[in-house]
């Protein structure tokens, strides 16, 4: 679990937040997306948290080694 929390270039559906969380915590992206969709059934600020993560999580390109 030492991976950085970044939004990957591949495997995105919308912004890559769920795919990034899945990579970070060693889960499948489908499982994280399902949890997010199920959480939308509950009252709360899930969409706001998603938008904040979208802004705060850097793209994977920033951490790519460029020569």
Beta strands, then each sheet from edge to edge (+ up, - down):
end
